[in-house]
Amino acid sequence: RRSSRPVHSQFHAMLRKAAARVVRMGRGDIDLKRMSAEHLKWPEATFDKVLLPYVISCVERPEQVVAEVHRVCKPGGRVYFLNHFHSRNRFLAWCERRLTPLSKRLGFVLDLPIEIITAGGLFEIERVERTNIFGLWSVVTCIRKG
């Protein structure tokens, strides 16, 4: 069940927890920001590398997030998507499609195609690495085109 606390309160709690972790790690070089993944507050071509762990399947408009990440990544830069993508196995793909209505209630989709990253020709997939024993999640390394 989702919490009855307001969403903004949940974000502030998450930021407080992350800030405490940064202090415990002694990492003064980390600056935490709260913003929409669809409208990042950084100028174009700001980053050489961008990491999106468990983001792309949790947003309402993943195409917009991909476009925004392309905007803030430098040409030739790398973007790392850590996520679950729609299975190429026909049986697993069928299961994912059937379970996606339930997973949406939890805040993510199971049947997100990996092609969402390459649509529009913004990124080229360099490598796909499975990240767990069952191979259900992957790190997809992309190079920013243009």
Legacy VTK file of the C-alpha trace (Angstrom):
# vtk DataFile Version 3.0
C-alpha trace
ASCII
DATASET POLYDATA
POINTS 146 float
0.000 0.000 0.000
1.075 3.493 -0.709
1.654 5.803 2.197
-1.008 8.343 3.056
1.715 10.966 3.601
1.807 13.694 0.959
4.248 13.034 -1.893
6.315 16.155 -1.134
6.788 14.900 2.413
8.069 11.559 1.100
10.590 13.330 -1.153
11.858 15.454 1.737
12.249 12.337 3.881
14.196 10.627 1.096
16.470 13.648 0.694
17.101 13.818 4.453
18.031 10.136 4.471
20.327 10.572 1.464
21.943 13.654 3.011
22.657 11.741 6.217
24.248 8.979 4.155
26.455 11.488 2.305
27.659 12.848 5.662
28.350 9.321 7.004
30.369 8.578 3.865
32.360 11.801 4.298
31.528 12.869 0.730
31.520 16.647 0.624
31.636 16.503 -3.178
28.033 15.269 -3.464
25.288 17.834 -3.925
21.743 16.463 -3.700
18.968 18.130 -5.683
15.252 17.503 -5.949
13.817 17.938 -9.452
11.733 16.296 -12.126
13.531 13.784 -14.347
11.459 15.203 -17.206
12.712 18.768 -16.634
16.268 18.787 -15.298
17.573 22.125 -14.022
21.030 21.829 -15.574
22.280 23.474 -18.760
22.804 21.528 -21.969
25.875 19.282 -22.196
26.699 19.499 -18.480
27.743 15.885 -17.765
30.216 13.379 -19.215
28.354 10.530 -17.511
24.781 10.092 -16.298
23.421 7.234 -14.161
19.697 6.436 -14.078
19.155 3.609 -11.575
15.576 2.294 -11.546
14.184 5.514 -13.046
13.083 4.946 -16.609
10.343 2.414 -15.779
8.958 4.555 -12.937
8.206 7.767 -14.800
5.039 8.654 -16.640
6.817 9.773 -19.825
10.044 7.776 -20.295
10.585 9.261 -23.771
10.745 12.730 -22.215
13.275 11.541 -19.607
15.472 10.018 -22.332
15.329 13.304 -24.284
16.162 15.327 -21.161
19.114 13.079 -20.276
20.333 13.473 -23.854
20.138 17.257 -23.420
22.265 17.370 -20.240
24.825 14.774 -21.401
27.788 15.949 -23.480
28.116 14.614 -27.046
29.980 11.312 -26.868
29.177 11.044 -23.154
27.893 7.857 -21.563
24.548 7.195 -19.954
23.962 4.146 -17.766
20.395 2.893 -17.432
20.031 0.351 -14.597
16.590 -1.094 -15.055
14.353 -4.007 -15.916
13.404 -4.089 -19.587
10.827 -6.167 -21.432
12.100 -9.724 -21.837
13.018 -11.147 -25.236
11.826 -14.538 -24.001
8.258 -14.959 -25.307
6.934 -16.633 -22.158
8.514 -14.083 -19.800
7.332 -11.228 -22.048
3.785 -12.614 -21.867
4.040 -12.767 -18.039
5.372 -9.206 -17.876
2.495 -7.890 -19.979
0.011 -9.637 -17.681
1.694 -8.353 -14.505
2.237 -4.753 -15.643
-1.227 -3.531 -14.513
-0.351 -4.720 -10.986
3.207 -3.325 -11.111
1.816 0.063 -12.232
-0.089 0.235 -8.952
3.286 -0.134 -7.221
4.800 2.632 -9.354
6.661 0.935 -12.213
6.112 -1.016 -15.421
7.497 -4.454 -16.202
7.064 -4.346 -19.963
9.187 -1.321 -20.875
10.988 -2.021 -24.172
14.731 -1.375 -24.284
14.098 0.410 -27.582
12.757 3.363 -25.569
16.425 4.337 -25.148
17.295 4.278 -28.849
14.043 5.763 -30.174
14.693 9.030 -31.956
18.349 8.172 -32.552
19.558 10.014 -29.437
21.651 7.161 -28.030
23.552 4.158 -29.286
23.638 1.122 -27.010
27.246 0.175 -26.363
26.728 -2.716 -23.944
24.023 -4.564 -22.024
25.088 -6.352 -18.837
22.798 -8.484 -16.678
23.046 -7.469 -13.020
21.525 -10.230 -10.934
21.430 -14.002 -10.715
18.182 -14.228 -12.681
19.245 -11.654 -15.276
16.054 -9.653 -14.814
17.794 -6.262 -14.490
20.436 -4.855 -16.770
22.919 -2.021 -16.945
22.552 -0.582 -20.426
25.545 1.567 -21.355
24.756 4.118 -24.064
26.739 6.710 -25.958
25.093 10.056 -26.600
24.833 10.825 -30.285
24.954 14.314 -31.761
LINES 1 147
146 0 1 2 3 4 5 6 7 8 9 10 11 12 13 14 15 16 17 18 19 20 21 22 23 24 25 26 27 28 29 30 31 32 33 34 35 36 37 38 39 40 41 42 43 44 45 46 47 48 49 50 51 52 53 54 55 56 57 58 59 60 61 62 63 64 65 66 67 68 69 70 71 72 73 74 75 76 77 78 79 80 81 82 83 84 85 86 87 88 89 90 91 92 93 94 95 96 97 98 99 100 101 102 103 104 105 106 107 108 109 110 111 112 113 114 115 116 117 118 119 120 121 122 123 124 125 126 127 128 129 130 131 132 133 134 135 136 137 138 139 140 141 142 143 144 145
